[in-house]
Every structure is written in structure tokens, then in C-alpha cells.
């Protein structure tokens, strides 16, 4: 089968999931003909992504969050306002996507939570199979733990998630843990995280440093301030700061690195624990290595607040409102059996069988759709 990926480029987790699925599909003889990344001017596509997916990669402007002046918290009002102002730009992106699909004629579009892909499918109803993948689609399950105290943000999150899946034949919900099958809606498939095969190359070891991943570089001020008053604790930090291509070490005990797939996994396998904003993919990778996590949801980003709730229930670690490494070190000192690592690894290792089942059913659907098209064409 011939696949086309559309990826929401605001978070790196969606790209990582796409890389992992690309490998799974390629090993089974399927083709990913093109990748479309919906992103903004403040984000760069990491070089490792280009290396891992050797097919045409198209960048389009897509709705994204607006942060405060310190690049830390999300401003919901400003986000809505700015994206409304850019509707002509998004319309042009929509036409680019339409033209690409018509020219490349994929059998299946896989949408990794991009808004324009949902709009494209809902408005134009292309004659192909449309699947969505992401942790966000778990919200359709009655046992999903929504964060409390933000009813408007919850509603916006639900609406945004439905928009990305507009007209989708199925939604693949990635999860930290299994959910009750009998409660799962028919259109939802619940899968373990889609982790990169490369992660299995690194044996987990107990290191003497804390690893940090910052999706918004504004949090670096908190990290540096803490490191300055705690010189005996080493911090290794990866960040997504534009035009920052080389390691940056403002203090002897802290070093900032640009995003690098290999180096990040090496550090993940040997750290004491991970402190990060509450993205799904990085928390799952830490759990795979058996590394405790301190999750700091990005302020104003309701989805991350839900991620943190779900991850704590799943045994990933602790939640914090800021990068308070003192609390994290205390947490690390208190826990004895850090994770049920084997249980989580077993859950992740179910992925291959689930992908095979999905592809087998997909091939039947695509074949039936193609027969229908030929029959209709013949009647005409």
C-alpha cells in the first residue's frame, strides 16, 4: 500500500511516532510516498528526521500555539486570534495538501494530529482511507483522566481533537497502559506507544546526572537558576531553541544540547531520571528505560495537563508545576522499585502484532475501495 503522512510539527513526539511507523511499514513492504509537516516559523525540522525518513518532505504553515514573551506558557486568546488572522495562509496550505494528494494518489493518509489534515479530509472527502494516530484520541474512552479545573480548555481540547479526526475511518489511540476493551468505542484502536526500533540498542544503566528535555526554551531560566544553587548535581538538557546548533554550557554542571536523536537516547539510557514538559513520547521512552520522570505541563496547554494525569496513574513518576529538581531528587530517593519496567516493555512489545492486524484489515478495506472505484468507473 502507498501511504502519505501528515504530521503536526508543534511537538517532536508526533515526528518520532511517524519515524517509528515509517520503519514498521517499510519492513513490511509498504511505501510512504510523501511526508507533510504542519509547522510554524518558530520551529525547525530536526536534521535527524530527514535522515530517518528518506522520502519527499513538505513543510506547510499550520495552526500552532502562541507562547508568552518568555516562551514558556501558552496564551489561549492570542493563539486563537493569531490563527484566525492567518486563515488565508492556512487556506493556501490546504490547497497545497490537496494538490499533493491528487498528484501522488496514496491509498492511505495517516494524520499525526495535524489540524489542516483533518480539515482537508472533512471538507474534500478524498476517495482514500484516512487514519489518525496520537495519544489524544484516548479522550473518547470513558476511563481517560481529564485534568480538572479548566472546563473551557477541556472543551477546546475535545474540539481540536475531533477536528484532526474529521471524517476519519479509524482513530489509533496511543496509551501508557492498556484500557478496558469492552468500553472502547468501535472506531478506536488502542495501541502501546510507537517507539523507535533504535531505542532497543541502548541498555539502561544508572547514571549520575539528570536529563531534561525542554519543548519551550523559556524554561531554561528555571533550569540555570536551580543549577547555580546546586553545583553538585549535573544536568544534561536538550532544547528546541532556534539557531542554537552547538552545545551551550552556562555553568560547569549544566550543558544544553540541540535536538539529536542518537545522543538523546544515549543520555536517556544512562540518566538517573528525566525532567520534561508533559509530552507523551519522551515520557514513554523514559518508562521503557525504567527512568522516573518529573513532568511539568506547559502552562496553558490543557493536553499536557491530561498527559501528566494519565502518566502518573500509569506509574511514570511525579508531576510538578515548575522545574523543581530538589523535589525530583527527593522523589528519586524515596522510591525503591521505580517502575514495573517489564510490564511496560511487554505492553510496548505487543506493537508488532497490533500493526500486522491493522495492516491486514487495511489491505482488505483498500482493496474493496479500489474495486468499488473500478466498478463505478465501469458503469460510467
N, C-alpha and C positions, 0 to 999 in steps of 0.2 A: 504494500500500500504506500501511497505517497502522502506525506504529512507536511503541514505548514504550521509553524509555531508562532504565536503572538504572545509577547512577554511584557508584563508590567515592570518597567525598569526602575521604579522608585526604590524598591528593596532588592538587595542582592540575592535573597533567598529564592525568588522566582527564577532568576538566571541559573542558580545552582540546580534547582529541580529540573529545568529544561536541559541542562548539560547531562544530568543523570539519565533522563528519559531518552535523550538522543542516543546515549550509549546502549541502552536496553533495546531500542528499536533497531539500531544498526546491527547489533549482534544477531538479531532475528531476521535480517534480510530486508528490512523496510527502509524507505528513503525519507529523510527530512529535506525537502527541496529548498526551503527558504525559512528564515527566522526574521520576524518583525519585532522590534523593541520599541515600546512606547515610553518615551523618557522626556526629560526637560533639559534646559541649558545648564542647570546646576549639577547634573550627573554625567559622569563619563562611563562608557562601557569598558570594563576591565579588559586588559590585554589577554588575560588567560581565557576569557570567554571566546574570543576569536580563535584561539589555538584549539580549544576543545570542540568547537562546532565548525568544521571546515565546509560551510556552505554559504551562499549569499546572505548577508545580514543587513537588514534595512532599518534605519532609525527614523522614527516619526515622532512628532510632537503629540503628547497625550496628556490628559488631565493629571495633575500631581499636587502634592501638598505645598503650602506656603508656610515657612517657618518664621520665627521671630528674628530679630536682628542678631541674636547670638547663635542662631542656627541650632536651637535646642528643642523648643516646644512647637507644636503645630497650632496655627491660627485658623480656626474653622471658618470664621466670617471672611477673612482675607482669602482663604483658599477658594471658597465659593465665588467670591467676587472676581478674582483674577481668572478663574477658569471660564466664567461667563464672558469676560472680556475677550478671551482667546477663542471663542466659538468659530470665527472664520478660519483660524489656523487649524482647529480640530476638524473642521469640515474638509479642508484640503488633505489632512492626514487620512480621513475616512475614504476619500476618493483615491488616494494612493494605495490604500489597502484593497479597495475594490478592484482597481486596475491590476494589482499584483495577483490576486486570486483568480481573476478572469484569464490572465495570461499564463499562469503556472498550473492551473487546474488541479489542485490537490484533491485527494479523496477525503481527507480529514483535516480539520483545523483544531489544534489544541491551544486553548487560551489559558495562559497562566495569569489570570486575574487582571487582564487589561480592560479598561472601560470601553475604549474605542472598538475593540474586537466584539464585545457584547452588543454595542450599538450597531455595528456592521451586520452582525448576524440577525439581530432583531428587525432591522429596517429592510435589508435587502433579501433576506431569506435565501441565501445561496443554496444550490442543489448539491449539498455535500453534508458530511457528518460533522457536527460541532460539539466538542467536548471541552469541559473546563476542569482545571486542576488547581487545588490550593487548600490550605488549612481552613480558610474562611468558610468553605461550603459545609463545614460541620454545624454551622448555626441552624441548619434545617433539622438537626437531630434534637429531640426533646431533652436530652441529658446534657447538652452543651452548656457550660457555665458562663453565662454572660456576666460581665463586670457590673456592679451595682452603682447607683447614684448618678447616672448620666442618661436619662431617657431619650433626649434628643439625639445625642451621639449614637446611642444604640439604634435608633430608627434610621439615621443616616447610614450607618454601617450595614444594616439589613438591606436598605435600598440600593446601596452601591454594589453589594454582593449579588443581588438579583439582577442588576443591570449587566454585570460582567457575564452572567449566565443566561441572558435573554435569548430564548428560543433554543437553548442547548438540549440535545437529546439525552445527555447524562452529565452528572457532576461528580468528579472524583475528589472526595474529601480526605485530605491527609491528616493523620492523627498521631498524637503522642502515645496513644494506647487504644486497644480495641473498645468498641462501643457495642451496646446490645443490638444484635442483628434484627430482632423482632420489632424494634422500634424504628429502624432505619427506613426512611421513605424510599419508594421504589426507584426513583430517579437518581439516588445517591449510591455511590460505591465508596466504602470506607477502606482506605489503604494505609499502611505504615508510611513513614517518611520515605521519599525517593532520595536516597543518599548516593553520592558519587562512589563508584566502584573503587576509586583511588583511596578512599578512606580506610579500606581494609589492609593497605600496605604499611600502616603505621601502628606498631604495637604500643599500647598505653603504658606509660611509666609515670612515676610520681616525681614531679619536678619541684623546684624551689622558687617558682615565680607565679604570679597571677596573670592570666591572659585577659585582655579587654578588646572588645570589638565595638566601635562607635559608628553607628549608621549616620549620625549627625555630628559633625566635627565640633560643634559648640560645646559638647560635653568635655572636651579636652581640658578646659579650665579647671573643672572639678577634679579631674584626674591628676593634673600637675600640682594643684594646691595640696591634695592629700599626700602625694609622693614627697613633696618638700618637707612635710612634717613627720614623715615616716621613712627615713632614709634606709632602714634595714629591710624593707620589703621591695622586691624587684617587680616592676610592672612592664609587660610587653603589650603594646597597644597597636591594633590595626584600625585605620580610619579611612573614610572616603572623602578626603579633602582634595578639592580640585587643584590641579597644578602642583601637588605635593608628590613628587616621584621618588624621593630618596629618604632613607631613614633620618628621623629627626629626634635628637636626644637633648631635651632642655635641662635634664638633671642626670646625674650618674646612675640613678636607679630606675629610670623610665625611658623607654625608647618607642617612638611611633614609626610604624611601617605603612607604606601604601598597600592596598589590597594585593595579595599574592597567594594564589591557591595552594601551592606546594608548601611554602613557608608557614602559612596559617595552619594547615593540617599538622605539620611537624610540631608547631608550638602547642596546638590543641592536645596532641597525644602526650605531651610531656609537662603540661602545666599542673598546678595544684587545683585550679578551678577557673571558671570563666565568668567574667562580669560583662554584661552586654545589655543593650536595649532588647526588648522582648520580641525579637523576630523568631519565627518558627524554626527555620532551617539551622541556624547556628546553635540553638538550644538542643535540637535533635542530635547534631554532631557531637556536642559535649556529652549528652546522655549515652551515645554509642561508645564513647571512650571511657565512660564511668566518671566523668568530671562534674562535680557540683557546679551549679550556676546561680549567680545573683542576677536577677532580671530587673531592669529599670525601664519600665514602659515610657516611651516618648510621650511627654506631656501633651494632652490634646488629641492623641491618637488612640481612639477607643479600641480599635482592633488589637493593639498591643496590650492594653489592659486585660482584654479577654485571653490573649495568649498566655499572659503571666498566670492568670487564674487557672487555666487548663494545665499549664506546665507544673505548677505547684501540686495540684491534685495528682498529677502523674508521677510525682517524685523527683522532679528535675532539680529542685533547690528552693531558694528563697526569693522573695520579692522585696524591692526597696524603691523608695521614691527618688533616690539620688545615688551616685556612685560612692557609697559609704563602705570602703574596703575594710574599715575597722569592724563593722558588723559582720561582714562576709568572713573575715578571719575568725571571728568568734564562732560563727556558724560552722566553719570547717573544723574548728577544734572540738565542737560538741558532737558532731555526727560520727558514729563509728562505722556502721555499714552504710556507705554513702549512697549506693544505688543497688537495685536489683538489675545489675548490668546484663546478666544472662537473659533475663526475661525480656528486656528491651531489645537486645540483639536478636532474640528469637522472633520477636514481632517484626523487626526490620527485615529479617531473612525470609519472611513469607512473601516478600515483594515479587520475586521472580515468578512464583506460581500464580499470583494475582494478575500480573502483567500478561502471562500466557493465556489465562482465561479471558481477560479483557480483549486481547487481540483476536482470539478465536471467534468471539462473539462479534467483534467489529468487522472482521472479514466477511462474515455472513451478511451483516447489515449492508456493507458497502457493495457486495456482490448483488444483493437484492435490489438496491437502489439503482445500480448500473443497468440491471435487466429491465427495471421499470422505465428508465430513461430511453433505452433502446426500443422498448415496446411502444412507448408514447411517440417516439420519433417515427417508428414504422407506420403507426396509424395516421400520422400527419402526411 
